[in-house]
Each structure stands twice: as structure tokens, then as C-alpha cells.
Amino acid sequence: MKGIGIHRYGDERELTVVDMPDRDVGANEVRISLRASGVNPIDWKLREGYLKDALSFTPPLTLGWDGAGVVVETGEYVNKWQPGDEVYFRPELTEYGTYAEEIIVEEALLQHIPAELSFAEAASLPLVGLTSIEALMNIAQAQKGDSVLILGGSGGVGTVAIQIAKAIGATVTATSSDKNRAFTSARGADHVIAYDQDEVIEGEFDVLFDAVGGEPYKKAISHVKNGGVAVSIAGGVSQDEETIKIEQQKLIQVNEMFMQPDQEKMKQLNDFVTAHQVSPVLSHTYPMSVEGARDAHQDSATNRTKGKIVLVRDENTPVQ
Ligand SMILES: NC(=O)c1ccc[n+]([C@@H]2O[C@H](COP(=O)([O-])OP(=O)(O)OC[C@H]3O[C@@H](n4cnc5c(N)ncnc54)[C@H](OP(=O)(O)O)[C@@H]3O)[C@@H](O)[C@H]2O)c1
């Protein structure tokens, strides 16, 4: 199964064609011909080796865990899917990623691609969508009328989190750079705070969703209401005394999370998309080639991506 990945950790020059051993499709699994893969910061962080203690991979591995493609084979107990179905999904985090010609995925993790979405648009959604649903709906249990503060409103997660928080009926304040203020506002944020201007967070929020980490989290925590919820996906939860004191004094429920594939959340995401409450936000597509993946990783690692980066593959083009 040919894909783009690594034989050892390192910079983007380590990205190469990887030929993983093929295997049979399991009874509840589906083989998918990939047409697009989302690119997420976890891809280049893993490639660099930053996550080697947390995730027990031994290279070689194919990167990417966000996909869209066409079903080509189904396992013996699979009734729901047929060859030719167009699907999008967040697969399990294994050595068989989505920068690849094919992938085998558990059928329960798939959803039909809504008619109006391209493969690239569909592949941009699962990882950031499931992350936002887990943070805002499952952990924070944000409700209609809640005030939600999102750090990193213009990034891959932030652009979708804003839309989901608005769909729930929350009032949303998001942070972004000044140059991305209008872009973040256009995703639905009621208020945008430009962190690189002399603009400060004002007021208090029921929910803090942190997609940035570090200092921005520390600055934001005092703006969570007594008994409010803070969820960080970027290692924001601080160990410094001052931050912990505020968290404890205000009885803030503090959570760090690492998203997992989940069929229920994938269905919820698909419901938001088909109801036109969540739309993909693509900033750049690159070809699914070694060169394309290297460019995409360099782009993502700038930490300045607006919306999502996606690798796209023509069905007849082998990865190379
Ligand atoms: N734990 C999990 O399950 C999980 C899941 C998904 C992602 N993550 C992590 O969450 C983080 C965000 O992911 P992503 O996909 O959204 O990344 P991304 O698309 O690369 O995010 C880049 C964005 O971050 C913004 N940003 C950088 N510094 C900022 C600051 N000080 N304040 C506000 N915004 C700032 C940039 O906005 P400007 O250009 O406007 O500054 C840019 O739009 C990454 O660290 C990723 O690894 C974790």
C-alpha cells in the first residue's frame, strides 16, 4: 500500500514514498481509494519525532489521519457501503495514514460525502470537526446562550469550532491576528480580538476552548466564569502557580484532550455539514506527492495557516 511517510524521524526531507505491507479487508472494514487527505499539525509534529514518547510508532509509517475517497472493496459483514460510494472519515491513528493511494477503515467510522463537497473539502473536516465536537459538546457541554472564547480562531480547528459553537447557539469571541480579523469574523465569530494589537480579552466566559496553548491560555484563564470550563487541545493547561491558583479559586473545570476517532461524533459532524451549519475552509491544496507533502508540512509548521491545508490525488496518479 503505497503512501507518503517516513522511515525515520526528521525534517520534511525525510518524507518519501513508503510501501506498507498490504493486508486483507476485515469483516467490518472497507478498502478506500483515497482522493484527498487533510494535513494537520500532528502530521509534522509526529514526523519531527516530537510525539515519539506519547505515540508508540516505530517507522516506517504513512502520515495523515483525515481522509476522503471512494470505496473499492467491502468486508463480508459490511452492508451499508458499496464500491463506488464516496466517503470521508477520521481513521484510527495507526501506521497506515491517509497520505496514501488506499487505506482500510472500519465501516462505522465512515460518512457519505455530502453532495456539495469536493473530496478536498470533505478531507479537511473530520479531524478538526471531531476535535471541536468533543471539546465544545462532550467536555464543555456548551449550551445555547453560553459565551464561548476560542483561542486560535483562524486556524484549522478554530474556523470549524466557531461554526459549531454558533450552531449550538453560543455567543462566540475568537482571537486571531489582526490580518485575519475579517476572515475569522466571516466564520461567524461575534467578536474578534486581535492578539497582536493592543487588544485585551474583556468580560467572562462560560467556556474557554484553547487551540493555541502557552501564554495565550494563561492570559485567558482569568476570563473564565466561576465554575466555567476550560478545554485545551494544544497543551495549554499550565503548571505555573498563578494559573493554577486562578483555576482553583474560580473552580474552573480544566481539561486537556486528545481527540479520538468516533462514529457518533462523525455523524454529528456530518449532520452539521448537511444542515449547512459547518462549511469547510480550505486555505491551500497541494498534490499528494512527496514534493506536495513537503510543501504542505512547511506551510503548516509556520503556525500561520488560515483554515485547512489538504493534499489531493487524481485517481489514476500513483503517489510519487
Ligand atoms: N489534542 C487534540 O486532539 C488536537 C486536535 C487537533 C489539533 N490539535 C493542536 O491544536 C493546535 C491547533 O491546531 P490547528 O489545526 O488549528 O492548527 P493550525 O491550523 O496550524 O493553526 C494555525 C493558526 O494558529 C493561529 N495562532 C497562532 N498563534 C496564535 C495566538 N497567539 N493567538 C491566536 N491564534 C494564534 C494562527 O492565526 P494567525 O495567523 O491569525 O495568528 C493560525 O491561523 C495545534 O497545536 C494542534 O497540534 C490538537
PDBQT file of the ligand as one rigid body, heavy atoms in Angstrom, charges set to zero:
ROOT
HETATM    1  N1  LIG A 401      -5.393  17.487  21.194  1.00  0.00    +0.000 N 
HETATM    2  C1  LIG A 401      -6.016  17.267  20.062  1.00  0.00    +0.000 C 
HETATM    3  O1  LIG A 401      -6.819  16.346  19.956  1.00  0.00    +0.000 OA
HETATM    4  C2  LIG A 401      -5.747  18.178  18.891  1.00  0.00    +0.000 A 
HETATM    5  C3  LIG A 401      -6.529  18.089  17.735  1.00  0.00    +0.000 A 
HETATM    6  C4  LIG A 401      -6.295  18.997  16.697  1.00  0.00    +0.000 A 
HETATM    7  C5  LIG A 401      -5.282  19.946  16.826  1.00  0.00    +0.000 A 
HETATM    8  N2  LIG A 401      -4.528  19.971  17.946  1.00  0.00    +0.000 N 
HETATM    9  C6  LIG A 401      -3.487  21.002  18.148  1.00  0.00    +0.000 C 
HETATM   10  O2  LIG A 401      -4.176  22.250  18.237  1.00  0.00    +0.000 OA
HETATM   11  C7  LIG A 401      -3.391  23.291  17.676  1.00  0.00    +0.000 C 
HETATM   12  C8  LIG A 401      -4.206  24.000  16.592  1.00  0.00    +0.000 C 
HETATM   13  O3  LIG A 401      -4.469  23.098  15.533  1.00  0.00    +0.000 OA
HETATM   14  P1  LIG A 401      -4.909  23.668  14.117  1.00  0.00    +0.000 P 
HETATM   15  O4  LIG A 401      -5.154  22.525  13.225  1.00  0.00    +0.000 OA
HETATM   16  O5  LIG A 401      -5.961  24.687  14.281  1.00  0.00    +0.000 OA
HETATM   17  O6  LIG A 401      -3.554  24.400  13.705  1.00  0.00    +0.000 OA
HETATM   18  P2  LIG A 401      -3.299  25.457  12.556  1.00  0.00    +0.000 P 
HETATM   19  O7  LIG A 401      -4.387  25.406  11.562  1.00  0.00    +0.000 OA
HETATM   20  O8  LIG A 401      -1.912  25.269  12.083  1.00  0.00    +0.000 OA
HETATM   21  O9  LIG A 401      -3.383  26.821  13.368  1.00  0.00    +0.000 OA
HETATM   22  C9  LIG A 401      -2.684  27.911  12.920  1.00  0.00    +0.000 C 
HETATM   23  C10 LIG A 401      -3.416  29.133  13.453  1.00  0.00    +0.000 C 
HETATM   24  O10 LIG A 401      -2.985  29.421  14.780  1.00  0.00    +0.000 OA
HETATM   25  C11 LIG A 401      -3.169  30.810  14.952  1.00  0.00    +0.000 C 
HETATM   26  N3  LIG A 401      -2.356  31.349  16.029  1.00  0.00    +0.000 N 
HETATM   27  C12 LIG A 401      -1.018  31.227  16.191  1.00  0.00    +0.000 A 
HETATM   28  N4  LIG A 401      -0.650  31.899  17.320  1.00  0.00    +0.000 NA
HETATM   29  C13 LIG A 401      -1.778  32.431  17.862  1.00  0.00    +0.000 A 
HETATM   30  C14 LIG A 401      -2.062  33.198  19.023  1.00  0.00    +0.000 A 
HETATM   31  N5  LIG A 401      -1.107  33.582  19.859  1.00  0.00    +0.000 N 
HETATM   32  N6  LIG A 401      -3.345  33.555  19.278  1.00  0.00    +0.000 NA
HETATM   33  C15 LIG A 401      -4.336  33.187  18.439  1.00  0.00    +0.000 A 
HETATM   34  N7  LIG A 401      -4.135  32.472  17.314  1.00  0.00    +0.000 NA
HETATM   35  C16 LIG A 401      -2.866  32.090  17.033  1.00  0.00    +0.000 A 
HETATM   36  C17 LIG A 401      -2.783  31.394  13.616  1.00  0.00    +0.000 C 
HETATM   37  O11 LIG A 401      -3.563  32.528  13.463  1.00  0.00    +0.000 OA
HETATM   38  P3  LIG A 401      -2.977  33.931  12.962  1.00  0.00    +0.000 P 
HETATM   39  O12 LIG A 401      -2.198  33.669  11.694  1.00  0.00    +0.000 OA
HETATM   40  O13 LIG A 401      -4.220  34.734  12.776  1.00  0.00    +0.000 OA
HETATM   41  O14 LIG A 401      -2.078  34.367  14.060  1.00  0.00    +0.000 OA
HETATM   42  C18 LIG A 401      -3.171  30.319  12.590  1.00  0.00    +0.000 C 
HETATM   43  O15 LIG A 401      -4.396  30.660  11.968  1.00  0.00    +0.000 OA
HETATM   44  C19 LIG A 401      -2.114  22.616  17.165  1.00  0.00    +0.000 C 
HETATM   45  O16 LIG A 401      -1.145  22.724  18.164  1.00  0.00    +0.000 OA
HETATM   46  C20 LIG A 401      -2.519  21.155  17.005  1.00  0.00    +0.000 C 
HETATM   47  O17 LIG A 401      -1.433  20.271  17.104  1.00  0.00    +0.000 OA
HETATM   48  C21 LIG A 401      -4.735  19.114  18.985  1.00  0.00    +0.000 A 
ENDROOT
TORSDOF 0
